[in-house]
Amino acid sequence: MRNNYLLKYFLTFVLTISIISLNAQYISVDTQTYTPEQLVKEVFFGNQSSSCISVENVSISGWDFGNGKKSYGYFDRTGSAFEMEKGILLSTGDALTAPGPNDYIQSGNDSRWIGDRDLEDALNVSSTYNATILEFDFTATNTNRISFEYLFASEQYLVDGKGSQCNFTDGFAFLIKEAGSSDSYRNLAVIPGTNIPIKSSTVRGPGGLCAAINEQYFAQYNPYESPTNFNGQTKILNAITDIIPGVKYHLKLVIADEGNGLYDSAVFLKAGSFVGIKDLGADLVISSQTALCEGSTTQLDASITAPGATYQWYNAQGIITGATNPLYTVRDAGTYEVLIDDRGCKLKGSIKIEYAEKPIYNPNNSFCNYNEGKPIAIYLQQLNSQIISNYKSYFKVKYYRYETDAIEGNDNTIDTIQYSEDTTIYVRTESSECDTPVETINFKTPKKSAFLIDQIICPNSTTRLEVEDIFAYYKWMRENGEIIAEGDSVNSINNVGIGKYFVQLKSLNGCFLQQEVNVLHSELPQITNVEVTGNTATVFVNGGNPPYQYSLDNITFQSYNTLTNIPRGLRKVYVKDAQNCETVQKEFLILNLINVITPNADGKNDVLDYSDLSIKKDVKIEIFDRYGNQVFISQKTPYIWDGKMNGSVLPTGTYWYILNWTEPDTNLPVSYKGWILLKNRN
């Protein structure tokens, strides 16, 4: 919390007595030396001759706190950093509490101190208090416009506190109308270019308790060691209005608190700033496309008809030494002012001048369509910074289909293009008063090889990669970036093994396109199953590169997968695919179902031989006599029965057998049942 009034006065007394030199860092306020008429004529108007501006009916109303304490007075910078050297102070509190430091909240108040209805109407507020009003009539004869400078400061510019405090707003108004007229007042204290009045709630900067608004007109939140005892302030602003020469106007400058008499505010009126305006022409600025072009000059003319008038030109650094002629040549950007004195009649002219850069086009304005030759849509404004090397946001870039339109700068512009073939458009860049150059933008499409396709080769072999002989340059690379070959005629490479490759193709239009190609090893076909029915086998194959070829001897092949008239026994089928790299093979069995054995050692039908079943899984052979007794079982190779049971010869007769196995390819169980005649010698 800030200190109270008593502490403020105590600190002021101590500082005054012990460190007098520090007073120079704060403004000073005088509430007794100047009469209201002197404040207006000598301070505000700066002793101008009455032949150009006459002033009458001056009055100031505010509050007299006694002992020389008033709500208005004269202020002086007195060596501090305050923005104005001197002028008039109108406050909603005690003007003597306005000097710094900023060490407590000013809240000068009296229940009898009322507000102002005209101010309430101008600001669209109600319940104002503590109004201080400066009024006078004036007549100007040498100009049709007048202006003056002011600064608004307030304790309501808070950096901490409660959010509800943002709802209060102290304000002021500079009200004007023809003297004696019943017309409504016009308010001159507004946001430039608008009708929004200047208030603590309409001009605020970032970093405070309340949200920023129109911050470009806000100067600062004041620190403790501030020239004034206000929490914040606006920049120096101008009040400007057109008038009719020779017509008397009434001006009412009023400031007041809203809602209550707490948290004082003040308006500082700059001494000598109430002058007529000399029109130097419209500002030459980038925003209106009227800025000067870099390297150029312009001549400002402040001439008036009075032969004895004197002139002085100013810029941001102050007086321009030697610039005392009515004409001044501008070579640099800035705000230029001229003060004209015609035997005590003063006029002030001001103009802002900015410089625009000349656009510089990049030497290579070509764009390639890298959408694999498919149509691509381009939003042209997105290319501005690529086309113009020194691109600025104020450049006005226009795109045209035809050069004649671009040269004229007409409205036949285009925003987007969609292209798949080489296309040329024209760009025109306008930069204020700079000459407007026209340049071409070339949209090109790189060509893609139609020859280059993935290849499948046999393992341990090579192939040839080739593209059309229509490109300007070729660069062949491996997947790791290693360059295999390059040149303007290398449209193919030989002895290429399995792997991933890239070829960078430069089209004749200068665009590049990188194409990928894969050389893949051929996958051998896989025989998944051989289905046997009698002496016929049907072969099923997956993988590889169809169509397939089938053979029983690996010599003669056929295109269909059914093989017939196959001799009984263990056989092989051979398959190859269209790539013809290698053949694959698979054994299968044409089962010899035996019905008679004669174990007489004559070499003919001596045994029941199913050893061919060794290619199957889980083979089991069981033989039973006619009574159902098991006489033989074999679950291991060689799957041969010699007509005996445990080494003993069995009698001649009919026996039954069961053959069981599992197909290796399908894991499906197979079972055969049948009879067999055994003829033994006994």
Beta strands, then each sheet from edge to edge (+ up, - down):
strand 1: 28-30
strand 2: 53-61
strand 3: 64-66
strand 4: 69-70
strand 5: 72-76
strand 6: 86-91
strand 7: 128-140
strand 8: 145-154
strand 9: 171-178
strand 10: 186-187
strand 11: 218-221
strand 12: 232-234
strand 13: 237-242
strand 14: 248-258
strand 15: 265-270
strand 16: 275-277
strand 17: 292-293
strand 18: 298-301
strand 19: 310-315
strand 20: 318-319
strand 21: 327-330
strand 22: 334-342
strand 23: 345-353
strand 24: 355-356
strand 25: 366-368
strand 26: 376-379
strand 27: 396-400
strand 28: 416-419
strand 29: 423-430
strand 30: 438-444
strand 31: 455-457
strand 32: 463-466
strand 33: 473-478
strand 34: 483-487
strand 35: 492-496
strand 36: 499-506
strand 37: 512-521
strand 38: 526-533
strand 39: 536-542
strand 40: 549-551
strand 41: 562-563
strand 42: 569-576
strand 43: 584-590
strand 44: 596-597
strand 45: 608-609
strand 46: 617-624
strand 47: 630-634
strand 48: 640-641
strand 49: 644-645
strand 50: 648-649
strand 51: 653-662
strand 52: 669-678
sheet 1: 1+ 5- 6+ 15- 8+ 12- 11+
sheet 2: 1+ 5- 6+ 15- 8+ 13-
sheet 3: 1+ 5- 6+ 15- 8+ 16- 23- 22+ 19- 20+
sheet 4: 2+ 7- 14+ 9- 10+
sheet 5: 3+ 4-
sheet 6: 17+ 24+
sheet 7: 18+ 21-
sheet 8: 25+ 30+ 29- 27+
sheet 9: 26+ 28-
sheet 10: 31+ 37+ 36- 33+ 34-
sheet 11: 32+ 35-
sheet 12: 38+ 39- 41+
sheet 13: 40+ 42- 43+
sheet 14: 44+ 52+ 51- 46+ 47-
sheet 15: 45+ 48-
sheet 16: 49+ 50-
end
